[in-house]
Each structure stands twice: as C-alpha cells, then as structure tokens.
Amino acid sequence: MLMMMVGIILFMFIIGNMIFVSKYKHLLIVLLSLEFIILSIFFFLLLMLSYLENDLYFLMVFLVFSVCEGALGLSILVSMIRTHGNDYFQSFNLL
C-alpha cells in the first residue's frame, strides 16, 4: 500500500515537471504546474512523516511557505497583465 502511494506521488511529481518544462508560454500554466509539484511534495511529506510517526508541525511550515509562494506568483501575474495586457512570455523583454 505504501509503495503504491509513493508511486502515485512520484507520478504526480513527474507530470508536474513535464508540464512545467513543456508549457512555458503562459505564466498561469507555469504557476499551476509549480503548485501541482508542491502539492505532490506535500503529499510525500505527509506520507513519510505519518509512516515514521513524527510530528506534523513541519507540514504547517511547509504549507505557509507554499501559500506565500502562490500569493507572490499571483501578484506577479496580476502586475504582468496590468502592464502588458496578457501573460505571454514572448510579448515582453525579460532583460
């Protein structure tokens, strides 16, 4: 049962990385794939900490940092859409 759960989590992580690498035109897709990767890491940590019977306080800290990362990503997305009109990476110069 544990190996099946680890396999599912590893599959989620690989799919999230594949989407992150292949869909780089829109910032929203990139941010969603990063959140999917963080969700798979959270599930892995939850599974491992529960299996080892450790305290789950680290998961609360991890969730706080992932929420901050998501809020920062959304604020960057909103500022890009306000200044450039869309979230295409090709429509503006990154330098």
Secondary structure, 3 states (H helix, E strand, C coil): CHHHHHHHHHHHHHHHHHHHHHCCCEHHHHHHHHHHHHHHHHHHHHHHHHHCCCCCHHHHHHHHHHHHHHHHHHHHHHHHHHHHCCCECCCCCCC
